[in-house]
Amino acid sequence: MKKSKQLLLITALLFIWELPVIAQQPTDTTYIFRFVPNDDMFYVPWNGNDRSLHQLLNILEKNKKQLQAGQMYISVSSYAASANDILTSERMAYIRNNRIKSELITQGGLTEQMFVTDRAILSSYGKEKLRNVVVVTFPASVEKVAEIAGIEAARRVENYNKERSGKAERERQFIEQAAREKAEAERLAKEQAEREHLAAQEKARKQAEIAAQKELDEVKRQIQIEKDEAIRDIRRQVALLSVDIAEKVIRKNLDDKQEQMGMIDRMLDEVLTKN
């Protein structure tokens, strides 16, 4: 039973391993990169940028095959970029987007064709109204891909999403089936354990009965031995008594038969009284 559980677990792990990695990742995950106001430079070890970059590169590496096939895209958008004496807000946003893409291309081995890049978005980002940030969304939505990369690219993404959704559903069904089989295996193991417990109890009961019967038989045997010994002792005493009476009768040597019988009776009474 233990080996069957291990085999079931290994099978499940192999099945999940063969699925696309993205099926195991949250969809539409955003990564926020912060910039110093009025500055177009991207400082990696600043304000959490290094952590976001590391996480994003890991996800992209796991999905590089889909990126190369045009089945997934990376969305890059600059929000509320502040101008300086040289650069307008629009130009600042353009450069910042390129800074992020350049970092990803250099470190992740990506290409420009894997990105869909927004023009400058002048408003702030999210409920926190973040300014001077570049937001990377992965994977990019079908609508965003259609808007920037075109209908054909969006169709490839949509077809892949449908395929991925079907595989994710099969994965869910497989996991549910594995859970049911595990529960059934545990139920059968429990029932087997109960049967073995009852069998052990029955065996112990029979062994106790056999031991008790042996003890009873031994007691009966000892009683019979003592009984036989008592009978033999009585017989020895009767024999001795008979010899004693005979000797006394002979010594008396009475002529009267009736008197002899009386004598014998008295002597028997005497012996029995003594014993």
Rosetta silent file (secondary structure, phi, psi, omega in degrees, C-alpha in Angstrom):
SEQUENCE: MKKSKQLLLITALLFIWELPVIAQQPTDTTYIFRFVPNDDMFYVPWNGNDRSLHQLLNILEKNKKQLQAGQMYISVSSYAASANDILTSERMAYIRNNRIKSELITQGGLTEQMFVTDRAILSSYGKEKLRNVVVVTFPASVEKVAEIAGIEAARRVENYNKERSGKAERERQFIEQAAREKAEAERLAKEQAEREHLAAQEKARKQAEIAAQKELDEVKRQIQIEKDEAIRDIRRQVALLSVDIAEKVIRKNLDDKQEQMGMIDRMLDEVLTKN
SCORE:     score description
SCORE:     0.000 S_00000001
   1 L     0.000  -40.180  179.113    0.000    0.000    0.000 S_00000001
   2 H   -64.386  -40.170  179.717    2.846    2.384    0.828 S_00000001
   3 H   -65.203  -36.690  179.631    4.526    1.681   -2.530 S_00000001
   4 H   -65.834  -36.743  176.776    1.275    2.431   -4.408 S_00000001
   5 H   -64.754  -42.631 -179.946    1.027    5.835   -2.688 S_00000001
   6 H   -64.069  -39.837  179.641    4.620    6.665   -3.663 S_00000001
   7 H   -65.284  -40.846  178.571    3.947    5.647   -7.284 S_00000001
   8 H   -62.029  -43.233  179.889    0.819    7.816   -7.387 S_00000001
   9 H   -64.617  -43.329  179.878    2.729   10.842   -6.075 S_00000001
  10 H   -63.145  -41.116  178.910    5.578   10.382   -8.594 S_00000001
  11 H   -61.823  -43.181  179.358    3.072   10.082  -11.470 S_00000001
  12 H   -62.264  -43.242 -179.723    1.350   13.296  -10.421 S_00000001
  13 H   -64.057  -40.586  178.631    4.650   15.177  -10.227 S_00000001
  14 H   -64.880  -38.601  179.697    5.702   13.954  -13.680 S_00000001
  15 H   -64.765  -45.718 -178.765    2.371   15.023  -15.160 S_00000001
  16 H   -66.746  -35.658 -179.362    2.590   18.509  -13.684 S_00000001
  17 H   -61.897  -34.547 -177.193    6.241   18.852  -14.779 S_00000001
  18 H   -76.036  -16.808  178.607    5.239   18.271  -18.421 S_00000001
  19 L   -71.098  155.832  175.371    2.703   21.102  -18.385 S_00000001
  20 L   -57.788  141.156 -176.889    3.819   24.583  -19.580 S_00000001
  21 H   -59.951  -34.464 -177.069    5.459   26.451  -16.766 S_00000001
  22 H   -63.432  -25.489  178.889    3.104   29.382  -17.230 S_00000001
  23 H   -63.990  -19.217  179.856    0.171   27.174  -16.268 S_00000001
  24 H   -99.184    1.573 -176.289    1.637   27.177  -12.766 S_00000001
  25 L  -108.230  148.682  175.815    2.189   30.968  -12.681 S_00000001
  26 L   -65.637  142.110 -179.086   -0.331   33.706  -11.810 S_00000001
  27 L   -85.304  156.206  175.894   -1.579   35.535  -14.904 S_00000001
  28 L    52.738   47.640  177.826   -1.252   39.257  -15.526 S_00000001
  29 E   -83.799  136.323 -178.504    1.374   39.793  -12.841 S_00000001
  30 E  -108.253  146.198  178.532    2.727   43.330  -12.614 S_00000001
  31 E  -128.227  124.321 -173.797    6.225   44.426  -11.668 S_00000001
  32 E  -103.331  129.418  177.624    6.808   48.035  -10.657 S_00000001
  33 E  -118.804  126.412 -173.023   10.115   49.821  -11.291 S_00000001
  34 E   -99.896  143.944  178.884   10.641   53.205   -9.658 S_00000001
  35 L  -121.207  150.575  174.073   12.611   56.151  -11.051 S_00000001
  36 L   -68.942  132.374  179.851   14.048   59.210   -9.387 S_00000001
  37 L   -53.407  139.010  177.398   11.880   62.233  -10.298 S_00000001
  38 L    66.634   15.175 -178.021   13.189   64.233  -13.266 S_00000001
  39 L  -128.748  132.571 -178.641   15.810   61.543  -13.953 S_00000001
  40 L   -91.469   -7.145 -177.410   15.737   59.056  -16.835 S_00000001
  41 L   -73.976  144.057  178.345   18.394   56.720  -15.390 S_00000001
  42 L  -101.377  111.329 -179.132   17.316   53.299  -14.093 S_00000001
  43 L   -97.189  110.421 -174.418   18.928   52.560  -10.740 S_00000001
  44 L   -67.997  -53.108 -178.452   18.657   48.835  -10.093 S_00000001
  45 L   -82.243   58.083 -177.688   19.636   48.657   -6.398 S_00000001
  46 L  -146.181  127.815  171.497   17.135   51.346   -5.410 S_00000001
  47 L    55.835   37.691  175.798   13.700   51.306   -3.819 S_00000001
  48 L    84.981    3.052 -178.831   13.050   47.603   -4.462 S_00000001
  49 H   -62.602  -38.559 -178.510   13.967   47.650   -8.167 S_00000001
  50 H   -63.695  -39.793  179.418   16.486   44.839   -7.771 S_00000001
  51 H   -66.247  -44.798  179.329   13.916   42.529   -6.180 S_00000001
  52 H   -63.911  -40.111 -179.625   11.312   43.232   -8.869 S_00000001
  53 H   -65.285  -42.972  179.269   13.879   42.749  -11.623 S_00000001
  54 H   -61.415  -45.874  179.797   15.044   39.420  -10.199 S_00000001
  55 H   -62.836  -44.237 -177.921   11.480   38.100   -9.914 S_00000001
  56 H   -65.040  -44.350  179.688   10.571   39.229  -13.423 S_00000001
  57 H   -60.869  -37.969  177.894   13.700   37.717  -15.005 S_00000001
  58 H   -62.558  -45.293  179.835   12.952   34.369  -13.344 S_00000001
  59 H   -64.792  -44.241 -179.058    9.408   34.310  -14.732 S_00000001
  60 H   -64.226  -38.382  178.849   10.529   35.335  -18.215 S_00000001
  61 H   -61.974  -40.058 -179.429   13.233   32.674  -18.282 S_00000001
  62 H   -69.582  -20.147 -177.129   10.670   29.989  -17.493 S_00000001
  63 L  -118.519   22.712 -176.187    8.459   31.212  -20.356 S_00000001
  64 H   -63.676  -35.320  179.576   11.098   32.088  -22.949 S_00000001
  65 H   -59.815  -43.419  179.027    9.862   29.369  -25.324 S_00000001
  66 H   -68.829  -35.696  177.188    6.405   30.959  -25.440 S_00000001
  67 H   -65.011  -43.009  179.886    7.935   34.433  -25.867 S_00000001
  68 H   -66.063  -31.072 -179.403   10.063   33.260  -28.790 S_00000001
  69 L   -84.470   -0.925 -178.577    7.022   31.652  -30.418 S_00000001
  70 L    72.251   20.194  178.559    4.986   34.856  -30.151 S_00000001
  71 L   -89.425  -15.762  178.805    2.486   33.149  -27.851 S_00000001
  72 L  -141.907  151.493  179.088    3.179   35.594  -25.008 S_00000001
  73 L  -134.278  162.067  178.254    4.270   39.227  -24.814 S_00000001
  74 E  -110.212  123.465 -179.815    5.675   41.606  -22.204 S_00000001
  75 E   -94.925  132.169 -179.963    3.780   44.848  -21.671 S_00000001
  76 E  -126.138  126.134 -177.937    5.790   47.948  -20.666 S_00000001
  77 E  -139.592  134.329  177.913    4.104   51.200  -19.602 S_00000001
  78 E  -102.718  132.797 -176.808    5.490   54.417  -18.085 S_00000001
  79 E  -118.121  132.667  170.821    3.255   56.372  -15.683 S_00000001
  80 L    47.352   52.561  177.806    3.403   60.041  -14.711 S_00000001
  81 L   -73.434  128.830 -179.579    6.976   60.655  -15.806 S_00000001
  82 L   -86.244  137.933 -179.297    8.183   64.031  -14.597 S_00000001
  83 L   -78.940  168.070  170.789    9.986   66.298  -17.092 S_00000001
  84 L  -133.827 -167.247 -175.431   13.244   68.111  -16.556 S_00000001
  85 L   -66.913  -19.156 -176.148   14.971   71.019  -18.211 S_00000001
  86 L  -107.318  -41.002 -171.948   15.959   68.864  -21.172 S_00000001
  87 L  -108.883  137.090  172.229   13.307   66.159  -21.531 S_00000001
  88 L   -76.281  169.943  178.616    9.548   66.476  -21.820 S_00000001
  89 H   -60.732  -41.381 -179.473    7.303   64.053  -19.941 S_00000001
  90 H   -64.498  -43.991  179.867    6.655   62.098  -23.151 S_00000001
  91 H   -68.004  -38.951  176.866   10.328   61.830  -23.964 S_00000001
  92 H   -60.464  -43.122  179.733   11.164   60.931  -20.362 S_00000001
  93 H   -64.231  -42.501  179.551    8.583   58.114  -20.487 S_00000001
  94 H   -59.987  -47.102 -178.591    9.974   56.815  -23.787 S_00000001
  95 H   -65.632  -41.713 -179.541   13.535   56.679  -22.447 S_00000001
  96 H   -63.101  -42.324  176.326   12.490   55.033  -19.187 S_00000001
  97 H   -57.043  -44.221 -179.691   10.581   52.326  -21.052 S_00000001
  98 H   -66.665  -34.193  177.093   13.674   51.670  -23.137 S_00000001
  99 H   -59.909  -45.665 -178.911   15.872   51.535  -20.014 S_00000001
 100 H   -65.598  -46.533 -179.299   13.710   48.743  -18.594 S_00000001
 101 H   -62.164  -41.104  179.709   13.547   46.853  -21.884 S_00000001
 102 H   -61.236  -40.677  178.895   17.299   47.172  -22.372 S_00000001
 103 H   -63.190  -42.601 -179.750   17.898   45.710  -18.888 S_00000001
 104 H   -69.384  -40.600  179.441   15.611   42.769  -19.626 S_00000001
 105 H   -64.836  -42.160 -177.569   17.058   42.177  -23.085 S_00000001
 106 H   -69.239  -48.198 -175.857   20.614   42.259  -21.770 S_00000001
 107 H   -83.108  -29.711 -174.818   20.106   40.097  -18.701 S_00000001
 108 H  -101.592   -2.086 -179.412   17.330   37.846  -19.981 S_00000001
 109 L    65.773   36.466 -178.860   18.434   37.214  -23.565 S_00000001
 110 L   -96.519  179.133  177.129   15.188   38.663  -24.953 S_00000001
 111 L  -129.202  161.658 -179.714   14.437   40.591  -28.145 S_00000001
 112 H   -60.059  -32.540 -177.078   12.524   43.789  -28.893 S_00000001
 113 H   -66.090  -13.109 -179.357    9.813   41.765  -30.687 S_00000001
 114 H   -85.148   -3.944 -175.493    8.767   40.215  -27.359 S_00000001
 115 E  -108.871  147.842  164.007    7.555   43.579  -25.974 S_00000001
 116 E  -120.155  120.292 -169.520    4.451   45.671  -26.460 S_00000001
 117 E  -116.254  125.715  177.149    5.252   49.202  -25.298 S_00000001
 118 L   -73.273  156.037  164.961    2.746   51.929  -24.444 S_00000001
 119 L   -73.250  177.381 -177.037    3.236   55.545  -25.262 S_00000001
 120 L   -60.719  132.746  173.660    3.586   57.847  -22.289 S_00000001
 121 E  -107.058  114.495 -171.850    0.743   57.618  -19.775 S_00000001
 122 L   -76.651  -24.138 -177.591    0.537   60.963  -18.015 S_00000001
 123 L   -77.491  164.839  178.250   -1.718   59.817  -15.169 S_00000001
 124 L   -76.621  171.551 -175.111   -0.484   58.129  -11.992 S_00000001
 125 E  -111.547  131.299  170.252   -0.636   54.360  -11.473 S_00000001
 126 L    71.615 -177.965 -179.179   -2.991   52.375   -9.237 S_00000001
 127 L   -64.552  -28.010 -179.813   -4.818   53.164   -6.031 S_00000001
 128 L   -82.049   -3.226  178.012   -1.626   54.483   -4.500 S_00000001
 129 L    54.131   53.429 -178.621   -1.334   56.990   -7.376 S_00000001
 130 E   -71.996  140.140  177.715    2.296   56.135   -8.038 S_00000001
 131 L  -121.090  158.398  179.655    4.292   58.554  -10.158 S_00000001
 132 L    55.765   49.071  177.735    7.587   58.140  -11.994 S_00000001
 133 E  -129.739  151.422  168.454    7.183   54.388  -12.351 S_00000001
 134 E  -113.429  126.274 -176.918    7.419   51.915  -15.220 S_00000001
 135 E  -107.840  123.642  175.983    5.003   48.999  -14.889 S_00000001
 136 E  -104.671  125.935  178.901    5.773   45.703  -16.610 S_00000001
 137 E  -113.707  127.799  179.079    2.828   43.336  -17.005 S_00000001
 138 E  -139.089  130.154   -4.866    3.413   39.697  -17.899 S_00000001
 139 L   -78.856  154.653  177.332    1.858   38.172  -19.778 S_00000001
 140 L   -66.904  146.563 -179.290    0.363   41.090  -21.717 S_00000001
 141 L   -69.787  159.373  177.556   -3.381   40.880  -22.304 S_00000001
 142 H   -60.394  -38.682 -179.566   -4.795   39.938  -25.709 S_00000001
 143 H   -63.744  -42.068 -179.885   -6.307   43.435  -25.954 S_00000001
 144 H   -66.374  -40.930  178.441   -2.962   45.107  -25.310 S_00000001
 145 H   -63.716  -42.506  179.183   -1.235   42.863  -27.880 S_00000001
 146 H   -63.787  -38.725 -178.127   -3.937   43.628  -30.461 S_00000001
 147 H   -66.144  -39.005 -172.089   -3.658   47.365  -29.786 S_00000001
 148 H  -104.853  -44.374 -175.022    0.129   47.537  -30.182 S_00000001
 149 L   -95.306  -14.963  176.717    1.360   44.414  -32.065 S_00000001
 150 L   108.757  169.185 -174.385   -1.668   43.825  -34.269 S_00000001
 151 H   -66.684  -41.261 -177.440   -4.495   41.347  -34.817 S_00000001
 152 H   -62.332  -43.944  177.556   -2.321   38.456  -36.009 S_00000001
 153 H   -63.266  -41.492  179.332   -0.139   38.595  -32.900 S_00000001
 154 H   -63.617  -35.467  179.115   -3.224   38.817  -30.707 S_00000001
 155 H   -65.389  -40.849  177.383   -4.696   35.749  -32.433 S_00000001
 156 H   -61.702  -43.004  179.265   -1.573   33.700  -31.619 S_00000001
 157 H   -63.702  -43.293 -178.442   -1.791   34.784  -27.988 S_00000001
 158 H   -64.552  -42.468  178.877   -5.489   33.983  -27.810 S_00000001
 159 H   -63.202  -40.291  178.471   -5.013   30.520  -29.336 S_00000001
 160 H   -65.868  -40.357  178.822   -2.231   29.774  -26.875 S_00000001
 161 H   -61.300  -38.752  178.263   -4.362   30.955  -23.965 S_00000001
 162 H   -65.943  -43.244  178.188   -7.127   28.584  -25.048 S_00000001
 163 H   -62.401  -44.199  179.818   -4.646   25.717  -25.306 S_00000001
 164 H   -63.745  -39.260  179.788   -3.165   26.581  -21.929 S_00000001
 165 H   -62.796  -40.291  178.679   -6.621   26.802  -20.378 S_00000001
 166 H   -64.991  -40.740  178.696   -7.454   23.312  -21.647 S_00000001
 167 H   -68.353  -36.854  177.454   -4.235   21.901  -20.225 S_00000001
 168 H   -63.905  -37.065  178.279   -4.841   23.684  -16.945 S_00000001
 169 H   -66.835  -40.773  177.332   -8.296   22.088  -16.806 S_00000001
 170 H   -64.506  -37.403  177.188   -6.806   18.674  -17.478 S_00000001
 171 H   -62.696  -44.612  179.028   -4.272   19.315  -14.760 S_00000001
 172 H   -60.209  -44.470  179.417   -7.048   20.239  -12.340 S_00000001
 173 H   -63.837  -39.666  178.905   -8.980   17.089  -13.224 S_00000001
 174 H   -63.475  -43.642 -179.797   -5.854   14.968  -12.846 S_00000001
 175 H   -63.722  -40.731  178.114   -5.112   16.457   -9.424 S_00000001
 176 H   -64.188  -42.263  178.421   -8.700   15.856   -8.320 S_00000001
 177 H   -63.453  -41.579  178.261   -8.519   12.273   -9.583 S_00000001
 178 H   -62.102  -39.571  179.119   -5.209   11.776   -7.773 S_00000001
 179 H   -65.087  -40.787  178.090   -6.783   13.141   -4.589 S_00000001
 180 H   -64.531  -42.520  179.522   -9.731   10.748   -4.949 S_00000001
 181 H   -65.675  -37.080  177.400   -7.411    7.803   -5.550 S_00000001
 182 H   -63.986  -43.816  179.114   -5.316    8.790   -2.552 S_00000001
 183 H   -62.696  -40.620  179.085   -8.434    8.993   -0.376 S_00000001
 184 H   -65.476  -41.520  178.460   -9.584    5.593   -1.658 S_00000001
 185 H   -62.665  -40.742  178.461   -6.142    4.092   -1.008 S_00000001
 186 H   -65.641  -38.747  178.078   -6.190    5.483    2.533 S_00000001
 187 H   -63.420  -45.609  179.260   -9.699    4.074    3.064 S_00000001
 188 H   -63.852  -39.450  178.580   -8.639    0.640    1.847 S_00000001
 189 H   -63.456  -40.120  179.019   -5.499    0.783    3.990 S_00000001
 190 H   -64.388  -44.316  179.144   -7.615    1.681    7.037 S_00000001
 191 H   -63.513  -40.624  178.485  -10.033   -1.180    6.352 S_00000001
 192 H   -62.631  -41.740  179.143   -7.115   -3.580    5.880 S_00000001
 193 H   -63.283  -39.742  179.043   -5.591   -2.422    9.162 S_00000001
 194 H   -65.470  -42.033  178.521   -8.939   -2.963   10.930 S_00000001
 195 H   -63.103  -42.476  178.988   -9.256   -6.456    9.442 S_00000001
 196 H   -63.976  -37.768  178.535   -5.719   -7.317   10.530 S_00000001
 197 H   -64.263  -45.104  179.411   -6.464   -5.959   14.013 S_00000001
 198 H   -64.872  -39.907  178.727   -9.617   -8.070   14.302 S_00000001
 199 H   -63.232  -39.531  178.402   -7.767  -11.124   12.970 S_00000001
 200 H   -64.916  -40.469  177.883   -5.026  -10.582   15.551 S_00000001
 201 H   -62.819  -43.556 -179.609   -7.639  -10.293   18.305 S_00000001
 202 H   -64.153  -41.054  178.320   -9.348  -13.516   17.130 S_00000001
 203 H   -62.493  -43.093  179.652   -6.009  -15.328   17.000 S_00000001
 204 H   -64.042  -38.642  179.497   -5.170  -14.141   20.518 S_00000001
 205 H   -64.004  -43.507 -179.960   -8.609  -15.279   21.750 S_00000001
 206 H   -65.857  -39.154  178.170   -8.160  -18.757   20.257 S_00000001
 207 H   -64.314  -38.635  178.173   -4.673  -19.038   21.693 S_00000001
 208 H   -65.345  -40.435  178.441   -6.037  -18.051   25.118 S_00000001
 209 H   -63.059  -43.637  179.647   -8.789  -20.668   24.799 S_00000001
 210 H   -62.413  -42.843  179.653   -6.243  -23.340   23.860 S_00000001
 211 H   -64.037  -40.807  179.486   -4.018  -22.372   26.793 S_00000001
 212 H   -65.474  -40.269  179.238   -6.991  -22.422   29.190 S_00000001
 213 H   -64.779  -40.071  177.348   -8.094  -25.827   27.895 S_00000001
 214 H   -61.727  -41.929  179.630   -4.579  -27.191   28.337 S_00000001
 215 H   -64.824  -40.850  178.441   -4.520  -25.875   31.897 S_00000001
 216 H   -64.432  -42.985  178.659   -7.936  -27.433   32.589 S_00000001
 217 H   -61.608  -38.385  179.360   -6.844  -30.753   31.113 S_00000001
 218 H   -66.184  -39.546  177.804   -3.734  -30.677   33.289 S_00000001
 219 H   -63.169  -43.699  179.008   -5.845  -30.028   36.407 S_00000001
 220 H   -62.276  -40.574  179.717   -8.138  -32.917   35.490 S_00000001
 221 H   -62.692  -42.963  178.506   -5.125  -35.146   34.925 S_00000001
 222 H   -63.798  -39.913  178.208   -3.690  -34.245   38.338 S_00000001
 223 H   -62.569  -43.039 -179.713   -7.069  -34.912   39.994 S_00000001
 224 H   -64.294  -39.674  178.373   -7.282  -38.299   38.274 S_00000001
 225 H   -61.871  -45.321  179.853   -3.741  -39.134   39.382 S_00000001
 226 H   -66.047  -36.538  178.817   -4.569  -38.204   42.978 S_00000001
 227 H   -65.211  -46.375  179.370   -7.829  -40.146   42.788 S_00000001
 228 H   -62.060  -38.869  178.874   -6.086  -43.238   41.466 S_00000001
 229 H   -64.906  -39.850  179.172   -3.438  -42.923   44.168 S_00000001
 230 H   -65.072  -39.923  179.585   -6.124  -42.627   46.850 S_00000001
 231 H   -64.330  -43.935  178.723   -7.878  -45.728   45.541 S_00000001
 232 H   -61.832  -38.237  179.342   -4.610  -47.651   45.505 S_00000001
 233 H   -65.289  -41.000  179.116   -3.941  -46.502   49.079 S_00000001
 234 H   -62.985  -41.421 -179.390   -7.401  -47.637   50.210 S_00000001
 235 H   -64.123  -40.202  178.368   -6.849  -50.994   48.589 S_00000001
 236 H   -62.841  -42.203  179.691   -3.508  -51.362   50.373 S_00000001
 237 H   -64.663  -40.568  178.778   -5.138  -50.501   53.687 S_00000001
 238 H   -63.450  -40.914  179.599   -7.981  -52.980   53.083 S_00000001
 239 H   -62.972  -45.644  178.479   -5.484  -55.706   52.246 S_00000001
 240 H   -62.414  -40.336  179.848   -3.490  -54.994   55.367 S_00000001
 241 H   -62.978  -41.489 -179.575   -6.699  -54.935   57.404 S_00000001
 242 H   -64.000  -42.189  178.824   -7.783  -58.263   55.960 S_00000001
 243 H   -63.164  -42.259 -178.844   -4.443  -59.839   56.797 S_00000001
 244 H   -62.591  -44.417 -179.538   -4.610  -58.443   60.336 S_00000001
 245 H   -64.547  -43.443 -178.479   -8.113  -59.772   60.877 S_00000001
 246 H   -61.317  -42.000 -179.895   -7.174  -63.156   59.455 S_00000001
 247 H   -62.403  -43.344 -178.023   -4.205  -63.417   61.772 S_00000001
 248 H   -67.266  -37.715  179.435   -6.313  -62.558   64.827 S_00000001
 249 H   -64.958  -42.494 -179.523   -9.039  -65.001   63.800 S_00000001
 250 H   -64.223  -42.785 -179.707   -6.529  -67.749   63.389 S_00000001
 251 H   -64.456  -35.878 -179.162   -4.934  -67.042   66.756 S_00000001
 252 H   -68.058  -43.016  176.260   -8.308  -67.074   68.471 S_00000001
 253 L    50.019   54.388 -178.715   -9.177  -70.335   66.783 S_00000001
 254 L   -79.413  146.380  178.732  -12.738  -70.331   68.007 S_00000001
 255 L   -84.501  -32.334 -175.988  -14.990  -73.319   67.387 S_00000001
 256 L   -79.788  116.800 -179.319  -18.199  -71.403   67.236 S_00000001
 257 H   -62.533  -41.271 -179.935  -18.676  -69.985   63.775 S_00000001
 258 H   -62.278  -38.266  179.227  -21.136  -67.392   64.987 S_00000001
 259 H   -69.561  -34.451  176.067  -18.672  -66.237   67.571 S_00000001
 260 H   -61.515  -44.725 -179.076  -15.984  -66.014   64.865 S_00000001
 261 H   -64.860  -39.140  177.546  -18.154  -63.708   62.796 S_00000001
 262 H   -63.456  -39.344  179.077  -18.868  -61.575   65.797 S_00000001
 263 H   -63.730  -42.305  179.397  -15.192  -61.355   66.502 S_00000001
 264 H   -62.450  -43.899 -179.526  -14.459  -60.294   62.948 S_00000001
 265 H   -61.200  -42.848 -178.944  -17.105  -57.565   63.083 S_00000001
 266 H   -65.139  -40.089 -179.383  -15.689  -56.177   66.318 S_00000001
 267 H   -67.338  -37.885  175.696  -12.196  -56.181   64.973 S_00000001
 268 H   -62.157  -44.435  178.862  -13.299  -54.412   61.795 S_00000001
 269 H   -60.173  -39.585 -178.969  -15.050  -51.785   63.875 S_00000001
 270 H   -63.188  -46.389 -178.921  -11.901  -51.391   65.926 S_00000001
 271 H   -66.082  -43.702 -178.414   -9.682  -50.911   62.861 S_00000001
 272 H   -64.890  -34.424  178.929  -12.075  -48.549   61.154 S_00000001
 273 H   -66.964  -38.255  179.472  -12.400  -46.495   64.322 S_00000001
 274 H   -66.122  -37.400 -176.199   -8.632  -46.162   64.527 S_00000001
 275 L   -85.561    0.000    0.000   -8.376  -45.041   60.876 S_00000001
